[in-house]
Amino acid sequence: MNGETNLETLLQNMSPILHSEVYVFLTVIDATATDLGAYKILEPLMVYKEQEGLSLIVLKQNVIEYNQQHKTQLEVGEVFKYITLKVHSSLNAVGLTAAVSAKLTEAQISANVVAAFYHDHIFVPAVDAERAVKALEEFGHGKEAVL
């Protein structure tokens, strides 16, 4: 099942969907892949192993519950919501991330993009989430990206 590669088609059919849950980015310093077991209870949406440690994207509520259960204090920073682009984009598509970033830059909205196999997901500050969706919906109304 191949994803779409044509940028115009991707932009016209992205159909951004805002998820209502609030997420946070966490890091587990000096972690190795085997350390993930201790954090599975957080039910991470994404885990990425960086040189400095594991980075996790998790529901804020899961971190609060984890801290209460383990009498610890995993630090919670800024909160994010994420937008899924419903169009099935190819991992080889060129320009989608740039177009989305440019559109959100116009609106002064920070964006953290995660490309998965079927869809792209954009994490934006929770306070800007509704504005971000409106900006992205402009693509479906014939407004061009500023690259």
C-alpha positions in Angstrom: 0.0 0.0 0.0 1.9 3.0 -1.3 1.3 6.5 0.1 0.8 9.6 -1.9 3.8 11.5 -3.2 2.3 14.4 -5.2 2.6 17.5 -3.0 -0.5 19.3 -4.5 -2.6 16.2 -3.8 -1.2 15.9 -0.3 -2.0 19.5 0.6 -5.5 19.4 -0.9 -6.4 16.2 0.9 -4.6 16.4 4.2 -7.8 16.7 6.3 -6.2 17.7 9.6 -7.7 16.1 12.7 -7.1 17.6 16.1 -6.8 15.1 19.0 -8.2 16.4 22.2 -5.7 14.8 24.6 -2.8 16.8 26.1 0.7 15.4 25.6 4.2 16.2 27.0 7.7 15.4 25.8 9.9 13.7 28.4 13.5 12.5 28.4 15.1 9.7 30.4 18.8 10.6 30.6 21.4 8.0 29.9 18.8 5.4 29.1 19.3 2.4 26.9 16.7 0.5 25.0 16.3 -1.9 27.9 15.4 0.9 30.2 12.1 1.4 28.4 10.5 -1.4 30.4 10.3 0.8 33.5 8.4 3.4 31.5 5.9 1.2 29.6 3.3 2.1 32.2 3.4 5.6 30.8 2.0 4.2 27.5 4.2 6.4 25.3 2.8 7.4 22.0 6.3 7.6 20.6 9.8 6.6 21.9 13.0 7.7 20.2 16.5 6.7 21.3 18.8 9.7 21.2 22.5 9.8 22.2 21.5 11.6 25.4 18.8 9.2 26.4 15.2 8.1 25.6 12.7 10.8 24.4 9.1 9.9 25.0 5.8 11.5 24.0 3.2 10.7 26.6 -0.2 11.8 27.8 0.2 14.4 30.5 -2.3 12.5 32.7 -0.2 9.4 32.5 2.8 11.3 33.8 0.8 12.7 36.7 -0.5 9.2 37.6 3.1 7.7 37.3 4.5 10.4 39.6 1.8 9.7 42.2 2.2 5.9 42.0 6.0 6.0 42.1 6.5 8.9 44.5 8.8 10.5 41.9 8.7 13.6 39.9 9.1 13.2 36.2 9.3 16.8 34.9 6.4 18.0 32.8 7.1 20.9 30.6 5.0 22.6 27.9 1.9 20.8 26.9 1.0 19.9 23.3 -1.9 18.6 21.3 -1.3 16.8 18.0 -2.9 17.0 14.6 -3.0 14.0 12.3 -3.0 14.6 8.6 -5.5 12.0 7.4 -4.0 11.8 3.9 -1.8 8.6 3.5 1.5 10.3 2.7 4.5 8.3 1.4 7.6 8.4 3.5 9.3 9.5 0.2 7.0 12.4 -0.4 8.9 15.7 -0.9 7.7 19.0 0.5 4.8 18.1 2.8 6.8 18.9 6.0 8.2 22.1 4.5 4.7 23.3 3.4 3.2 22.5 6.8 6.0 24.2 8.6 5.8 27.2 6.4 2.0 27.5 7.0 2.4 27.3 10.7 5.4 29.7 10.7 3.1 32.2 9.0 0.8 31.8 12.0 3.7 32.0 14.5 3.0 28.4 15.7 5.7 26.0 16.7 5.5 22.6 15.1 7.1 19.3 15.9 6.4 16.8 13.1 6.4 13.0 13.5 6.2 11.0 10.3 4.7 7.5 10.8 4.1 4.9 8.1 0.6 6.1 7.1 0.3 9.6 8.3 2.1 12.7 9.5 1.4 14.0 13.0 2.1 17.6 14.1 2.6 18.4 17.8 1.7 22.0 18.5 1.5 24.0 21.7 -2.0 23.2 23.2 -2.9 26.9 23.3 -2.3 27.1 19.6 -3.9 23.9 18.5 -7.2 25.3 17.1 -5.4 28.1 15.2 -3.0 25.5 13.8 -5.9 23.4 12.4 -7.5 26.4 10.8 -4.2 27.4 9.2 -3.7 23.8 7.8 -7.3 23.7 6.6 -6.5 26.6 4.2 -4.6 24.1 2.0 -7.9 22.4 1.2 -9.4 25.7 0.2 -6.9 26.4 -2.6 -4.5 28.6 -0.6 -0.9 27.9 -1.5 1.9 27.1 0.8 4.6 29.8 1.2 7.9 27.9 0.8 
